[in-house]
């Protein structure tokens, strides 16, 4: 449960104010579009992109060592 909460909070905080959320806000401001439809489409898009990231991450972890992945992560955060 701790891992699930950590992943949830990390992704949730990272997504706040990003381009995806801003795009969703723009769609929601269009009175001709269904709010429910926007929510479902945005949710499905995030689910699909997350699935792709998990599949790619799993494949990468089979080729690269955890130390290499950690080094790449640190380069990306600087």
LINTAPE-V632716 format. One record per residue. N is the residue number from 1. RES is the residue in three letters. PHI is phi in whole degrees, 0 to 359 (* if undefined). PSI is psi as a letter, one per 30 degrees, with the letter a starting at -180 (NA if undefined). D_CENTER is the distance of its C-alpha to the mean C-alpha in Angstrom with 2 decimals. Layout:
n res phi psi d_center
N RES PHI PSI D_CENTER
N RES PHI PSI D_CENTER
This chain:
n res phi psi d_center
1 UNK * e 19.36
2 UNK 298 e 18.87
3 UNK 296 e 16.17
4 UNK 299 e 14.28
5 UNK 296 e 14.75
6 UNK 297 e 13.75
7 UNK 296 e 10.34
8 UNK 302 e 9.93
9 UNK 296 e 11.36
10 UNK 298 e 9.58
11 UNK 291 e 5.99
12 UNK 301 e 8.11
13 UNK 293 e 10.12
14 UNK 293 e 7.82
15 UNK 280 f 6.68
16 UNK 297 k 10.44
17 UNK 75 g 12.39
18 UNK 277 l 10.09
19 UNK 299 e 11.28
20 UNK 296 e 9.32
21 UNK 294 e 10.89
22 UNK 295 e 14.08
23 UNK 298 e 14.31
24 UNK 296 e 14.09
25 UNK 299 e 16.76
26 UNK 297 e 18.87
27 UNK 298 e 18.87
28 UNK 293 f 19.77
29 UNK 281 f 22.61
30 UNK 276 j 24.24
31 UNK 296 f 26.83
32 UNK 277 f 27.26
33 UNK 258 k 23.85
34 UNK 286 k 23.26
35 UNK 297 e 21.00
36 UNK 297 e 20.34
37 UNK 296 e 19.61
38 UNK 297 e 17.14
39 UNK 299 e 15.33
40 UNK 296 e 15.48
41 UNK 297 e 14.46
42 UNK 295 e 11.39
43 UNK 295 e 10.45
44 UNK 297 e 11.36
45 UNK 297 e 9.48
46 UNK 293 e 6.04
47 UNK 298 e 7.85
48 UNK 295 e 9.23
49 UNK 293 e 6.61
50 UNK 292 e 5.37
51 UNK 300 e 9.18
52 UNK 299 e 9.88
53 UNK 296 e 8.14
54 UNK 294 e 10.13
55 UNK 296 e 13.15
56 UNK 294 e 13.25
57 UNK 299 e 12.82
58 UNK 297 e 15.57
59 UNK 293 e 17.73
60 UNK 297 e 17.50
61 UNK 294 f 18.49
62 UNK 281 f 21.55
63 UNK 254 e 22.72
64 UNK 255 k 21.91
65 UNK 286 l 23.06
66 UNK 302 e 21.01
67 UNK 295 e 22.97
68 UNK 295 e 21.98
69 UNK 297 e 18.24
70 UNK 295 e 18.79
71 UNK 295 e 20.81
72 UNK 295 e 18.24
73 UNK 299 e 15.63
74 UNK 294 e 18.44
75 UNK 296 e 19.29
76 UNK 290 f 15.87
77 UNK 270 f 15.98
78 UNK 264 NA 19.53
